[in-house]
Amino acid sequence: MPYLILTLCAVVCTFFITRFFAVKTRLAEKAVDDMIGLKLKASPLIGELERLKEENGVMRNLLIDMIENEASVPPANVAVTEAERARAIIVARQRRREIFGEAIYVIRQAKESRNLSQSTHSDDTRYNAANRD
């Protein structure tokens, strides 16, 4: 009987010690993750990544609009009057021009923001190089 009690005590102690070290490991991993997060927030690459994600989302929406616009014209085998078909084609062309205009605007805006960020980065580099001497 005493061996059984000692064995149960050893099992329970092992369980609690294992949990203690598991919690300690999780806290250490959380501290490391927090430190990595702080270092990444200070990185200029994160800002660039956020900007690229935004541009990607905008261009994706424009592509979806283009697909929906092309699908809005009724196919030739559907019974639609010539006037309705002509009106649908004209509306689709106008919408296509609007979408292309939006795409051109987004691309120009993206180029301007890249040029601005590159010139700011090169100015910072020149400033840091001048102050090191």
Buried (B, 14 or more C-beta within 10 A) or exposed (E): EEEEEEEEEEEEEEEEEEEEEEEEEEEEEEEEEEEEEEEEEEEEEEEEEEBEEEBEEBBEEBEEBBEEBEEEBEEEEEEBEEEEBEEBEEEBEEBBEEBEEBBEEBEEEBEEEBEEBEEEEEEEEEEEEEEEE
